[in-house]
């Protein structure tokens, strides 16, 4: 059973950057599609970025050109580099594996 642990969230001013990490346990990491989701207060959870096992990526329109998802299969880790952050990026960010396994989430707060 895969377990996911996110880290790297925090408070940042608008225009700043953060890098989130998601460490996965289990031996099947390299075969899993990995994704980042986010959920703002009172909103539904939404897909932010996704990366296939071959490294193909896709992004929500709201983060294209600002966020970058990557993976290091040797470290069983997926990353989300977030640049030019906006207050509307404030949310709890969740890592997801294979569409079924979730991490506990990490809070990202962007001040104006």
For each residue, the residues with C-beta under 8 A, 3 or more apart:
1: 26 101
2: 24 25 26 28 29 32 97 98 101
3: 24 25 26 101
4: 22 23 24 25 95 96 97 101 102 103 104
5: 22 23 103 104
6: 9 20 21 22 93 94 95 103 104 105 106
7: 20 21 22 23 106
8: 18 19 20 21 106
9: 6 18 20 93 106 107 108
10: 18 107 108 109
11: 109 110 111
12: 16 17 18 85 108 109 110 111
13: 16 110 111
14: 85 86 87 110 111 112
15: 84 85
16: 12 13 85 110
17: 12 81 82 83 84 85
18: 8 9 10 12 82 85 108
19: 8 79 80 81 82
20: 6 7 8 9 36 79 80 82 93 95 106 108
21: 6 7 8 77 78 79
22: 4 5 6 7 34 36 77 78 79 80 95 103
23: 4 5 7 75 76 77
24: 2 3 4 29 32 34 76 77 78 95 97
25: 2 3 4 76
26: 1 2 3 29 76
27:
28: 2 31 32
29: 2 24 26 32 73 76 97
30: 53 73
31: 28 53
32: 2 24 28 29 53 97 98
33: 50 51 52 53 97 98 99
34: 22 24 50 51 69 71 78 95 96 97
35: 47 48 49 50 51 69 95 96 99
36: 20 22 47 48 49 50 69 78 80 93 94 95 96
37: 45 46 47 48 93 94 96
38: 45 46 48 89 91 92 93 94 108
39: 43 44 45 46 91 92 94 105
40: 43 88 90 91 92
41:
42:
43: 39 40 46 91
44: 39
45: 37 38 39 94
46: 37 38 39 43 60
47: 35 36 37 50 60
48: 35 36 37 38 59 60 63 67 80 93
49: 35 36 57 58 59 60 63 67 68 69 80
50: 33 34 35 36 47 57 58 59 69
51: 33 34 35 55 56 57 69 70 71 78
52: 33 55 56 57
53: 30 31 32 33
54:
55: 51 52 71
56: 51 52
57: 49 50 51 52 68 69
58: 49 50
59: 48 49 50 63 64 67 69
60: 46 47 48 49 63 64
61: 64
62: 88
63: 48 49 59 60 66 67 82 89
64: 59 60 61 67
65:
66: 63 82 83 84 85
67: 48 49 59 63 64 80 81 82 83
68: 49 57 80 81 83
69: 34 35 36 49 50 51 57 59 78 79 80 81
70: 51 78 79 81
71: 34 51 55 77 78 79
72: 75 76 77 78 79
73: 29 30 76
74:
75: 23 72
76: 23 24 25 26 29 72 73
77: 21 22 23 24 71 72
78: 21 22 24 34 36 51 69 70 71 72 95
79: 19 20 21 22 69 70 71 72
80: 19 20 22 36 48 49 67 68 69 93
81: 17 19 67 68 69 70
82: 17 18 19 20 63 66 67 85 89 108
83: 17 66 67 68
84: 15 17 66
85: 12 14 15 16 17 18 66 82 89 108 110
86: 14 89 110
87: 14 90 110 111 112
88: 40 62 110
89: 38 63 82 85 86 108 110
90: 40 87 108 109 110
91: 38 39 40 43 107 108
92: 38 39 40 105 106 107 108
93: 6 9 20 36 37 38 48 80 105 106 107 108
94: 6 36 37 38 39 45 102 103 105
95: 4 6 20 22 24 34 35 36 78 102 103
96: 4 34 35 36 37 99 100 101 102 103
97: 2 4 24 29 32 33 34 100 101
98: 2 32 33 101
99: 33 35 96
100: 96 97
101: 1 2 3 4 96 97 98
102: 4 94 95 96 105
103: 4 5 6 22 94 95 96 106
104: 4 5 6
105: 6 39 92 93 94 102
106: 6 7 8 9 20 92 93 103
107: 9 10 91 92 93
108: 9 10 12 18 20 38 82 85 89 90 91 92 93
109: 10 11 12 90
110: 11 12 13 14 16 85 86 87 88 89 90
111: 11 12 13 14 87
112: 14 87
